Amino acid sequence: MERLRWVFLVLAVWGAIHPMYWFVTHMAETGTGLSGLIDAWYVNASTTGLTWDLTIAAVTLTVWVVAESVQRRDWWALVAVPATFCIGVSCGLPLYLFLRSRRG
């Protein structure tokens, strides 16, 4: 289980860096900043569908993290919530699994 735990951490770091690279690249190329990036999420039906898919996944993950954190009294695991909404599900989910799998 210890190896799997570190796989989760590597995935969390990858999930933070890789998508952020593309977001920053887009903002640098268009010069529109965060508002332009958000506008791009709704440019067509495909991106709008993907945006809603990830939003629903983020809300679901948040409900799960909060419910389990309260039940387990594991307040450190709540750090996955801002990671999910500020970075993405690709970081928040593996980060939560990493934190959840620690001994204690």
Jmol script that loads the backbone (N, CA, C; Angstrom):
load data "model"
ATOM      1  N   MET A   1       0.829  -1.204   0.000  1.00  0.00           N
ATOM      2  CA  MET A   1       0.000   0.000   0.000  1.00  0.00           C
ATOM      3  C   MET A   1       0.867   1.259   0.000  1.00  0.00           C
ATOM      4  N   GLU A   2       2.051   1.169   0.577  1.00  0.00           N
ATOM      5  CA  GLU A   2       2.918   2.353   0.649  1.00  0.00           C
ATOM      6  C   GLU A   2       3.329   2.834  -0.744  1.00  0.00           C
ATOM      7  N   ARG A   3       3.612   1.914  -1.657  1.00  0.00           N
ATOM      8  CA  ARG A   3       3.967   2.314  -3.031  1.00  0.00           C
ATOM      9  C   ARG A   3       2.803   3.002  -3.713  1.00  0.00           C
ATOM     10  N   LEU A   4       1.614   2.446  -3.522  1.00  0.00           N
ATOM     11  CA  LEU A   4       0.424   3.040  -4.121  1.00  0.00           C
ATOM     12  C   LEU A   4       0.217   4.463  -3.610  1.00  0.00           C
ATOM     13  N   ARG A   5       0.481   4.665  -2.352  1.00  0.00           N
ATOM     14  CA  ARG A   5       0.360   6.001  -1.761  1.00  0.00           C
ATOM     15  C   ARG A   5       1.248   6.997  -2.494  1.00  0.00           C
ATOM     16  N   TRP A   6       2.479   6.605  -2.794  1.00  0.00           N
ATOM     17  CA  TRP A   6       3.403   7.503  -3.488  1.00  0.00           C
ATOM     18  C   TRP A   6       3.023   7.678  -4.957  1.00  0.00           C
ATOM     19  N   VAL A   7       2.381   6.686  -5.536  1.00  0.00           N
ATOM     20  CA  VAL A   7       1.846   6.842  -6.895  1.00  0.00           C
ATOM     21  C   VAL A   7       0.789   7.944  -6.891  1.00  0.00           C
ATOM     22  N   PHE A   8      -0.064   7.958  -5.859  1.00  0.00           N
ATOM     23  CA  PHE A   8      -1.077   9.015  -5.740  1.00  0.00           C
ATOM     24  C   PHE A   8      -0.425  10.398  -5.657  1.00  0.00           C
ATOM     25  N   LEU A   9       0.660  10.507  -4.915  1.00  0.00           N
ATOM     26  CA  LEU A   9       1.346  11.795  -4.791  1.00  0.00           C
ATOM     27  C   LEU A   9       1.930  12.228  -6.133  1.00  0.00           C
ATOM     28  N   VAL A  10       2.541  11.312  -6.844  1.00  0.00           N
ATOM     29  CA  VAL A  10       3.096  11.638  -8.170  1.00  0.00           C
ATOM     30  C   VAL A  10       1.976  12.079  -9.111  1.00  0.00           C
ATOM     31  N   LEU A  11       0.847  11.391  -9.072  1.00  0.00           N
ATOM     32  CA  LEU A  11      -0.287  11.774  -9.915  1.00  0.00           C
ATOM     33  C   LEU A  11      -0.839  13.145  -9.531  1.00  0.00           C
ATOM     34  N   ALA A  12      -0.843  13.460  -8.238  1.00  0.00           N
ATOM     35  CA  ALA A  12      -1.311  14.777  -7.791  1.00  0.00           C
ATOM     36  C   ALA A  12      -0.399  15.879  -8.320  1.00  0.00           C
ATOM     37  N   VAL A  13       0.897  15.651  -8.260  1.00  0.00           N
ATOM     38  CA  VAL A  13       1.851  16.650  -8.767  1.00  0.00           C
ATOM     39  C   VAL A  13       1.694  16.787 -10.279  1.00  0.00           C
ATOM     40  N   TRP A  14       1.608  15.671 -10.967  1.00  0.00           N
ATOM     41  CA  TRP A  14       1.401  15.705 -12.420  1.00  0.00           C
ATOM     42  C   TRP A  14       0.080  16.408 -12.745  1.00  0.00           C
ATOM     43  N   GLY A  15      -0.956  16.091 -11.970  1.00  0.00           N
ATOM     44  CA  GLY A  15      -2.269  16.703 -12.182  1.00  0.00           C
ATOM     45  C   GLY A  15      -2.284  18.188 -11.886  1.00  0.00           C
ATOM     46  N   ALA A  16      -1.309  18.670 -11.150  1.00  0.00           N
ATOM     47  CA  ALA A  16      -1.198  20.112 -10.903  1.00  0.00           C
ATOM     48  C   ALA A  16      -0.395  20.787 -12.001  1.00  0.00           C
ATOM     49  N   ILE A  17       0.698  20.179 -12.402  1.00  0.00           N
ATOM     50  CA  ILE A  17       1.625  20.825 -13.341  1.00  0.00           C
ATOM     51  C   ILE A  17       1.166  20.752 -14.791  1.00  0.00           C
ATOM     52  N   HIS A  18       0.775  19.576 -15.243  1.00  0.00           N
ATOM     53  CA  HIS A  18       0.474  19.387 -16.664  1.00  0.00           C
ATOM     54  C   HIS A  18      -0.699  20.257 -17.148  1.00  0.00           C
ATOM     55  N   PRO A  19      -1.864  20.199 -16.507  1.00  0.00           N
ATOM     56  CA  PRO A  19      -2.953  21.064 -16.969  1.00  0.00           C
ATOM     57  C   PRO A  19      -2.617  22.553 -16.842  1.00  0.00           C
ATOM     58  N   MET A  20      -1.906  22.917 -15.760  1.00  0.00           N
ATOM     59  CA  MET A  20      -1.560  24.324 -15.548  1.00  0.00           C
ATOM     60  C   MET A  20      -0.664  24.836 -16.675  1.00  0.00           C
ATOM     61  N   TYR A  21       0.219  23.989 -17.179  1.00  0.00           N
ATOM     62  CA  TYR A  21       1.073  24.360 -18.315  1.00  0.00           C
ATOM     63  C   TYR A  21       0.213  24.804 -19.496  1.00  0.00           C
ATOM     64  N   TRP A  22      -0.816  24.025 -19.791  1.00  0.00           N
ATOM     65  CA  TRP A  22      -1.674  24.351 -20.938  1.00  0.00           C
ATOM     66  C   TRP A  22      -2.523  25.590 -20.669  1.00  0.00           C
ATOM     67  N   PHE A  23      -2.985  25.765 -19.441  1.00  0.00           N
ATOM     68  CA  PHE A  23      -3.753  26.969 -19.109  1.00  0.00           C
ATOM     69  C   PHE A  23      -2.894  28.219 -19.269  1.00  0.00           C
ATOM     70  N   VAL A  24      -1.688  28.173 -18.709  1.00  0.00           N
ATOM     71  CA  VAL A  24      -0.780  29.325 -18.801  1.00  0.00           C
ATOM     72  C   VAL A  24      -0.389  29.583 -20.250  1.00  0.00           C
ATOM     73  N   THR A  25      -0.136  28.522 -21.011  1.00  0.00           N
ATOM     74  CA  THR A  25       0.195  28.674 -22.431  1.00  0.00           C
ATOM     75  C   THR A  25      -0.934  29.362 -23.176  1.00  0.00           C
ATOM     76  N   HIS A  26      -2.153  28.943 -22.922  1.00  0.00           N
ATOM     77  CA  HIS A  26      -3.315  29.560 -23.589  1.00  0.00           C
ATOM     78  C   HIS A  26      -3.425  31.040 -23.227  1.00  0.00           C
ATOM     79  N   MET A  27      -3.281  31.342 -21.943  1.00  0.00           N
ATOM     80  CA  MET A  27      -3.409  32.738 -21.520  1.00  0.00           C
ATOM     81  C   MET A  27      -2.290  33.592 -22.096  1.00  0.00           C
ATOM     82  N   ALA A  28      -1.090  33.043 -22.205  1.00  0.00           N
ATOM     83  CA  ALA A  28       0.034  33.789 -22.776  1.00  0.00           C
ATOM     84  C   ALA A  28      -0.166  34.012 -24.276  1.00  0.00           C
ATOM     85  N   GLU A  29      -0.670  33.016 -24.976  1.00  0.00           N
ATOM     86  CA  GLU A  29      -0.871  33.137 -26.417  1.00  0.00           C
ATOM     87  C   GLU A  29      -1.983  34.117 -26.764  1.00  0.00           C
ATOM     88  N   THR A  30      -3.062  34.106 -25.992  1.00  0.00           N
ATOM     89  CA  THR A  30      -4.201  34.964 -26.313  1.00  0.00           C
ATOM     90  C   THR A  30      -4.122  36.325 -25.637  1.00  0.00           C
ATOM     91  N   GLY A  31      -3.366  36.406 -24.544  1.00  0.00           N
ATOM     92  CA  GLY A  31      -3.255  37.668 -23.822  1.00  0.00           C
ATOM     93  C   GLY A  31      -4.536  38.074 -23.122  1.00  0.00           C
ATOM     94  N   THR A  32      -5.431  37.136 -22.913  1.00  0.00           N
ATOM     95  CA  THR A  32      -6.732  37.467 -22.331  1.00  0.00           C
ATOM     96  C   THR A  32      -6.833  37.175 -20.843  1.00  0.00           C
ATOM     97  N   GLY A  33      -5.835  36.512 -20.286  1.00  0.00           N
ATOM     98  CA  GLY A  33      -5.854  36.216 -18.857  1.00  0.00           C
ATOM     99  C   GLY A  33      -6.881  35.173 -18.483  1.00  0.00           C
ATOM    100  N   LEU A  34      -7.227  35.163 -17.219  1.00  0.00           N
ATOM    101  CA  LEU A  34      -8.141  34.156 -16.685  1.00  0.00           C
ATOM    102  C   LEU A  34      -9.535  34.268 -17.306  1.00  0.00           C
ATOM    103  N   SER A  35     -10.009  35.476 -17.540  1.00  0.00           N
ATOM    104  CA  SER A  35     -11.356  35.624 -18.122  1.00  0.00           C
ATOM    105  C   SER A  35     -11.415  35.019 -19.523  1.00  0.00           C
ATOM    106  N   GLY A  36     -10.343  35.163 -20.293  1.00  0.00           N
ATOM    107  CA  GLY A  36     -10.295  34.552 -21.624  1.00  0.00           C
ATOM    108  C   GLY A  36     -10.246  33.041 -21.552  1.00  0.00           C
ATOM    109  N   LEU A  37      -9.556  32.529 -20.546  1.00  0.00           N
ATOM    110  CA  LEU A  37      -9.497  31.081 -20.358  1.00  0.00           C
ATOM    111  C   LEU A  37     -10.885  30.538 -20.027  1.00  0.00           C
ATOM    112  N   ILE A  38     -11.582  31.216 -19.139  1.00  0.00           N
ATOM    113  CA  ILE A  38     -12.932  30.778 -18.768  1.00  0.00           C
ATOM    114  C   ILE A  38     -13.873  30.887 -19.959  1.00  0.00           C
ATOM    115  N   ASP A  39     -13.757  31.937 -20.754  1.00  0.00           N
ATOM    116  CA  ASP A  39     -14.569  32.056 -21.967  1.00  0.00           C
ATOM    117  C   ASP A  39     -14.315  30.890 -22.916  1.00  0.00           C
ATOM    118  N   ALA A  40     -13.067  30.446 -23.000  1.00  0.00           N
ATOM    119  CA  ALA A  40     -12.716  29.338 -23.896  1.00  0.00           C
ATOM    120  C   ALA A  40     -13.367  28.028 -23.450  1.00  0.00           C
ATOM    121  N   TRP A  41     -13.674  27.904 -22.177  1.00  0.00           N
ATOM    122  CA  TRP A  41     -14.318  26.681 -21.693  1.00  0.00           C
ATOM    123  C   TRP A  41     -15.734  26.529 -22.251  1.00  0.00           C
ATOM    124  N   TYR A  42     -16.302  27.625 -22.749  1.00  0.00           N
ATOM    125  CA  TYR A  42     -17.678  27.594 -23.248  1.00  0.00           C
ATOM    126  C   TYR A  42     -17.765  27.954 -24.724  1.00  0.00           C
ATOM    127  N   VAL A  43     -16.676  27.754 -25.463  1.00  0.00           N
ATOM    128  CA  VAL A  43     -16.622  28.180 -26.856  1.00  0.00           C
ATOM    129  C   VAL A  43     -17.486  27.313 -27.777  1.00  0.00           C
ATOM    130  N   ASN A  44     -17.698  26.049 -27.429  1.00  0.00           N
ATOM    131  CA  ASN A  44     -18.575  25.187 -28.224  1.00  0.00           C
ATOM    132  C   ASN A  44     -19.188  24.118 -27.323  1.00  0.00           C
ATOM    133  N   ALA A  45     -20.064  23.307 -27.908  1.00  0.00           N
ATOM    134  CA  ALA A  45     -20.777  22.306 -27.108  1.00  0.00           C
ATOM    135  C   ALA A  45     -19.825  21.284 -26.485  1.00  0.00           C
ATOM    136  N   SER A  46     -18.768  20.944 -27.188  1.00  0.00           N
ATOM    137  CA  SER A  46     -17.815  19.959 -26.684  1.00  0.00           C
ATOM    138  C   SER A  46     -17.090  20.464 -25.433  1.00  0.00           C
ATOM    139  N   THR A  47     -16.567  21.677 -25.477  1.00  0.00           N
ATOM    140  CA  THR A  47     -15.848  22.215 -24.322  1.00  0.00           C
ATOM    141  C   THR A  47     -16.808  22.527 -23.182  1.00  0.00           C
ATOM    142  N   THR A  48     -18.018  22.949 -23.515  1.00  0.00           N
ATOM    143  CA  THR A  48     -19.013  23.198 -22.471  1.00  0.00           C
ATOM    144  C   THR A  48     -19.364  21.893 -21.756  1.00  0.00           C
ATOM    145  N   GLY A  49     -19.541  20.819 -22.506  1.00  0.00           N
ATOM    146  CA  GLY A  49     -19.828  19.518 -21.910  1.00  0.00           C
ATOM    147  C   GLY A  49     -18.692  19.049 -21.013  1.00  0.00           C
ATOM    148  N   LEU A  50     -17.461  19.228 -21.473  1.00  0.00           N
ATOM    149  CA  LEU A  50     -16.304  18.835 -20.675  1.00  0.00           C
ATOM    150  C   LEU A  50     -16.204  19.687 -19.404  1.00  0.00           C
ATOM    151  N   THR A  51     -16.480  20.978 -19.533  1.00  0.00           N
ATOM    152  CA  THR A  51     -16.458  21.863 -18.370  1.00  0.00           C
ATOM    153  C   THR A  51     -17.472  21.408 -17.328  1.00  0.00           C
ATOM    154  N   TRP A  52     -18.688  21.090 -17.760  1.00  0.00           N
ATOM    155  CA  TRP A  52     -19.707  20.636 -16.818  1.00  0.00           C
ATOM    156  C   TRP A  52     -19.373  19.267 -16.242  1.00  0.00           C
ATOM    157  N   ASP A  53     -18.775  18.397 -17.051  1.00  0.00           N
ATOM    158  CA  ASP A  53     -18.355  17.088 -16.565  1.00  0.00           C
ATOM    159  C   ASP A  53     -17.356  17.242 -15.414  1.00  0.00           C
ATOM    160  N   LEU A  54     -16.369  18.095 -15.603  1.00  0.00           N
ATOM    161  CA  LEU A  54     -15.355  18.312 -14.571  1.00  0.00           C
ATOM    162  C   LEU A  54     -15.914  19.060 -13.358  1.00  0.00           C
ATOM    163  N   THR A  55     -16.857  19.960 -13.590  1.00  0.00           N
ATOM    164  CA  THR A  55     -17.483  20.681 -12.478  1.00  0.00           C
ATOM    165  C   THR A  55     -18.278  19.725 -11.594  1.00  0.00           C
ATOM    166  N   ILE A  56     -19.042  18.838 -12.219  1.00  0.00           N
ATOM    167  CA  ILE A  56     -19.825  17.859 -11.459  1.00  0.00           C
ATOM    168  C   ILE A  56     -18.890  16.907 -10.716  1.00  0.00           C
ATOM    169  N   ALA A  57     -17.799  16.498 -11.353  1.00  0.00           N
ATOM    170  CA  ALA A  57     -16.821  15.634 -10.693  1.00  0.00           C
ATOM    171  C   ALA A  57     -16.187  16.354  -9.498  1.00  0.00           C
ATOM    172  N   ALA A  58     -15.892  17.645  -9.646  1.00  0.00           N
ATOM    173  CA  ALA A  58     -15.288  18.420  -8.560  1.00  0.00           C
ATOM    174  C   ALA A  58     -16.245  18.559  -7.382  1.00  0.00           C
ATOM    175  N   VAL A  59     -17.514  18.811  -7.662  1.00  0.00           N
ATOM    176  CA  VAL A  59     -18.506  18.928  -6.588  1.00  0.00           C
ATOM    177  C   VAL A  59     -18.681  17.584  -5.883  1.00  0.00           C
ATOM    178  N   THR A  60     -18.735  16.507  -6.652  1.00  0.00           N
ATOM    179  CA  THR A  60     -18.862  15.170  -6.076  1.00  0.00           C
ATOM    180  C   THR A  60     -17.668  14.839  -5.194  1.00  0.00           C
ATOM    181  N   LEU A  61     -16.468  15.118  -5.675  1.00  0.00           N
ATOM    182  CA  LEU A  61     -15.260  14.886  -4.886  1.00  0.00           C
ATOM    183  C   LEU A  61     -15.292  15.698  -3.598  1.00  0.00           C
ATOM    184  N   THR A  62     -15.739  16.939  -3.682  1.00  0.00           N
ATOM    185  CA  THR A  62     -15.812  17.799  -2.502  1.00  0.00           C
ATOM    186  C   THR A  62     -16.767  17.237  -1.453  1.00  0.00           C
ATOM    187  N   VAL A  63     -17.929  16.780  -1.898  1.00  0.00           N
ATOM    188  CA  VAL A  63     -18.897  16.180  -0.964  1.00  0.00           C
ATOM    189  C   VAL A  63     -18.270  14.967  -0.280  1.00  0.00           C
ATOM    190  N   TRP A  64     -17.582  14.139  -1.053  1.00  0.00           N
ATOM    191  CA  TRP A  64     -16.935  12.936  -0.505  1.00  0.00           C
ATOM    192  C   TRP A  64     -15.830  13.306   0.492  1.00  0.00           C
ATOM    193  N   VAL A  65     -14.988  14.248   0.114  1.00  0.00           N
ATOM    194  CA  VAL A  65     -13.883  14.662   0.986  1.00  0.00           C
ATOM    195  C   VAL A  65     -14.414  15.228   2.296  1.00  0.00           C
ATOM    196  N   VAL A  66     -15.382  16.106   2.210  1.00  0.00           N
ATOM    197  CA  VAL A  66     -15.931  16.717   3.423  1.00  0.00           C
ATOM    198  C   VAL A  66     -16.596  15.662   4.298  1.00  0.00           C
ATOM    199  N   ALA A  67     -17.405  14.792   3.701  1.00  0.00           N
ATOM    200  CA  ALA A  67     -18.104  13.766   4.485  1.00  0.00           C
ATOM    201  C   ALA A  67     -17.117  12.840   5.183  1.00  0.00           C
ATOM    202  N   GLU A  68     -16.109  12.378   4.466  1.00  0.00           N
ATOM    203  CA  GLU A  68     -15.135  11.472   5.078  1.00  0.00           C
ATOM    204  C   GLU A  68     -14.235  12.189   6.083  1.00  0.00           C
ATOM    205  N   SER A  69     -13.912  13.438   5.812  1.00  0.00           N
ATOM    206  CA  SER A  69     -13.064  14.186   6.745  1.00  0.00           C
ATOM    207  C   SER A  69     -13.770  14.391   8.075  1.00  0.00           C
ATOM    208  N   VAL A  70     -15.052  14.682   8.020  1.00  0.00           N
ATOM    209  CA  VAL A  70     -15.825  14.842   9.254  1.00  0.00           C
ATOM    210  C   VAL A  70     -15.933  13.506   9.973  1.00  0.00           C
ATOM    211  N   GLN A  71     -16.258  12.465   9.238  1.00  0.00           N
ATOM    212  CA  GLN A  71     -16.415  11.143   9.843  1.00  0.00           C
ATOM    213  C   GLN A  71     -15.112  10.654  10.463  1.00  0.00           C
ATOM    214  N   ARG A  72     -14.010  10.838   9.764  1.00  0.00           N
ATOM    215  CA  ARG A  72     -12.711  10.344  10.230  1.00  0.00           C
ATOM    216  C   ARG A  72     -11.978  11.363  11.106  1.00  0.00           C
ATOM    217  N   ARG A  73     -12.523  12.570  11.192  1.00  0.00           N
ATOM    218  CA  ARG A  73     -11.870  13.677  11.913  1.00  0.00           C
ATOM    219  C   ARG A  73     -10.450  13.904  11.394  1.00  0.00           C
ATOM    220  N   ASP A  74     -10.362  13.881  10.072  1.00  0.00           N
ATOM    221  CA  ASP A  74      -9.086  14.053   9.378  1.00  0.00           C
ATOM    222  C   ASP A  74      -9.122  15.401   8.660  1.00  0.00           C
ATOM    223  N   TRP A  75      -8.835  16.446   9.406  1.00  0.00           N
ATOM    224  CA  TRP A  75      -8.998  17.796   8.875  1.00  0.00           C
ATOM    225  C   TRP A  75      -7.963  18.145   7.814  1.00  0.00           C
ATOM    226  N   TRP A  76      -6.789  17.500   7.840  1.00  0.00           N
ATOM    227  CA  TRP A  76      -5.760  17.774   6.828  1.00  0.00           C
ATOM    228  C   TRP A  76      -6.229  17.375   5.433  1.00  0.00           C
ATOM    229  N   ALA A  77      -7.102  16.383   5.354  1.00  0.00           N
ATOM    230  CA  ALA A  77      -7.593  15.925   4.062  1.00  0.00           C
ATOM    231  C   ALA A  77      -8.415  16.999   3.350  1.00  0.00           C
ATOM    232  N   LEU A  78      -8.908  17.972   4.098  1.00  0.00           N
ATOM    233  CA  LEU A  78      -9.705  19.045   3.490  1.00  0.00           C
ATOM    234  C   LEU A  78      -8.884  19.916   2.536  1.00  0.00           C
ATOM    235  N   VAL A  79      -7.573  19.815   2.577  1.00  0.00           N
ATOM    236  CA  VAL A  79      -6.733  20.577   1.654  1.00  0.00           C
ATOM    237  C   VAL A  79      -7.006  20.157   0.204  1.00  0.00           C
ATOM    238  N   ALA A  80      -7.588  18.993   0.007  1.00  0.00           N
ATOM    239  CA  ALA A  80      -7.932  18.537  -1.341  1.00  0.00           C
ATOM    240  C   ALA A  80      -9.051  19.366  -1.966  1.00  0.00           C
ATOM    241  N   VAL A  81      -9.867  20.012  -1.143  1.00  0.00           N
ATOM    242  CA  VAL A  81     -10.980  20.816  -1.687  1.00  0.00           C
ATOM    243  C   VAL A  81     -10.460  22.048  -2.432  1.00  0.00           C
ATOM    244  N   PRO A  82      -9.639  22.916  -1.813  1.00  0.00           N
ATOM    245  CA  PRO A  82      -9.121  24.041  -2.601  1.00  0.00           C
ATOM    246  C   PRO A  82      -8.219  23.582  -3.748  1.00  0.00           C
ATOM    247  N   ALA A  83      -7.507  22.473  -3.567  1.00  0.00           N
ATOM    248  CA  ALA A  83      -6.688  21.958  -4.666  1.00  0.00           C
ATOM    249  C   ALA A  83      -7.568  21.587  -5.854  1.00  0.00           C
ATOM    250  N   THR A  84      -8.734  21.043  -5.577  1.00  0.00           N
ATOM    251  CA  THR A  84      -9.661  20.649  -6.640  1.00  0.00           C
ATOM    252  C   THR A  84     -10.187  21.861  -7.396  1.00  0.00           C
ATOM    253  N   PHE A  85     -10.586  22.905  -6.668  1.00  0.00           N
ATOM    254  CA  PHE A  85     -11.197  24.056  -7.332  1.00  0.00           C
ATOM    255  C   PHE A  85     -10.186  25.078  -7.848  1.00  0.00           C
ATOM    256  N   CYS A  86      -9.013  25.136  -7.266  1.00  0.00           N
ATOM    257  CA  CYS A  86      -7.997  26.084  -7.730  1.00  0.00           C
ATOM    258  C   CYS A  86      -7.093  25.488  -8.801  1.00  0.00           C
ATOM    259  N   ILE A  87      -6.919  24.171  -8.782  1.00  0.00           N
ATOM    260  CA  ILE A  87      -6.046  23.509  -9.755  1.00  0.00           C
ATOM    261  C   ILE A  87      -6.867  22.610 -10.661  1.00  0.00           C
ATOM    262  N   GLY A  88      -7.574  21.657 -10.077  1.00  0.00           N
ATOM    263  CA  GLY A  88      -8.409  20.764 -10.873  1.00  0.00           C
ATOM    264  C   GLY A  88      -8.599  19.413 -10.209  1.00  0.00           C
ATOM    265  N   VAL A  89      -9.550  18.661 -10.733  1.00  0.00           N
ATOM    266  CA  VAL A  89      -9.824  17.325 -10.235  1.00  0.00           C
ATOM    267  C   VAL A  89      -8.597  16.433 -10.421  1.00  0.00           C
ATOM    268  N   SER A  90      -7.829  16.689 -11.464  1.00  0.00           N
ATOM    269  CA  SER A  90      -6.639  15.877 -11.739  1.00  0.00           C
ATOM    270  C   SER A  90      -5.590  16.006 -10.637  1.00  0.00           C
ATOM    271  N   CYS A  91      -5.660  17.038  -9.844  1.00  0.00           N
ATOM    272  CA  CYS A  91      -4.778  17.201  -8.681  1.00  0.00           C
ATOM    273  C   CYS A  91      -5.519  16.839  -7.395  1.00  0.00           C
ATOM    274  N   GLY A  92      -6.742  17.308  -7.235  1.00  0.00           N
ATOM    275  CA  GLY A  92      -7.488  17.127  -5.993  1.00  0.00           C
ATOM    276  C   GLY A  92      -7.777  15.684  -5.645  1.00  0.00           C
ATOM    277  N   LEU A  93      -8.164  14.872  -6.633  1.00  0.00           N
ATOM    278  CA  LEU A  93      -8.490  13.476  -6.347  1.00  0.00           C
ATOM    279  C   LEU A  93      -7.266  12.673  -5.918  1.00  0.00           C
ATOM    280  N   PRO A  94      -6.172  12.667  -6.690  1.00  0.00           N
ATOM    281  CA  PRO A  94      -5.025  11.894  -6.203  1.00  0.00           C
ATOM    282  C   PRO A  94      -4.426  12.464  -4.913  1.00  0.00           C
ATOM    283  N   LEU A  95      -4.514  13.786  -4.721  1.00  0.00           N
ATOM    284  CA  LEU A  95      -4.034  14.361  -3.467  1.00  0.00           C
ATOM    285  C   LEU A  95      -4.854  13.831  -2.298  1.00  0.00           C
ATOM    286  N   TYR A  96      -6.164  13.792  -2.456  1.00  0.00           N
ATOM    287  CA  TYR A  96      -7.005  13.270  -1.378  1.00  0.00           C
ATOM    288  C   TYR A  96      -6.690  11.798  -1.107  1.00  0.00           C
ATOM    289  N   LEU A  97      -6.527  10.999  -2.156  1.00  0.00           N
ATOM    290  CA  LEU A  97      -6.203   9.581  -1.965  1.00  0.00           C
ATOM    291  C   LEU A  97      -4.858   9.413  -1.275  1.00  0.00           C
ATOM    292  N   PHE A  98      -3.907  10.288  -1.610  1.00  0.00           N
ATOM    293  CA  PHE A  98      -2.609  10.262  -0.922  1.00  0.00           C
ATOM    294  C   PHE A  98      -2.786  10.567   0.568  1.00  0.00           C
ATOM    295  N   LEU A  99      -3.516  11.618   0.871  1.00  0.00           N
ATOM    296  CA  LEU A  99      -3.718  12.005   2.263  1.00  0.00           C
ATOM    297  C   LEU A  99      -4.544  10.972   3.028  1.00  0.00           C
ATOM    298  N   ARG A 100      -5.523  10.411   2.383  1.00  0.00           N
ATOM    299  CA  ARG A 100      -6.401   9.437   3.024  1.00  0.00           C
ATOM    300  C   ARG A 100      -5.669   8.136   3.353  1.00  0.00           C
ATOM    301  N   SER A 101      -4.662   7.811   2.554  1.00  0.00           N
ATOM    302  CA  SER A 101      -3.983   6.532   2.732  1.00  0.00           C
ATOM    303  C   SER A 101      -2.819   6.581   3.720  1.00  0.00           C
ATOM    304  N   ARG A 102      -2.591   7.746   4.323  1.00  0.00           N
ATOM    305  CA  ARG A 102      -1.486   7.813   5.285  1.00  0.00           C
ATOM    306  C   ARG A 102      -1.861   7.112   6.578  1.00  0.00           C
ATOM    307  N   ARG A 103      -0.833   6.704   7.282  1.00  0.00           N
ATOM    308  CA  ARG A 103      -1.069   6.018   8.551  1.00  0.00           C
ATOM    309  C   ARG A 103      -1.487   7.022   9.614  1.00  0.00           C
ATOM    310  N   GLY A 104      -2.274   6.582  10.525  1.00  0.00           N
ATOM    311  CA  GLY A 104      -2.616   7.487  11.592  1.00  0.00           C
ATOM    312  C   GLY A 104      -3.903   7.169  12.139  1.00  0.00           C
TER     313      GLY A 104
END
end "model"
wireframe off; spacefill off
backbone 0.3
color backbone group
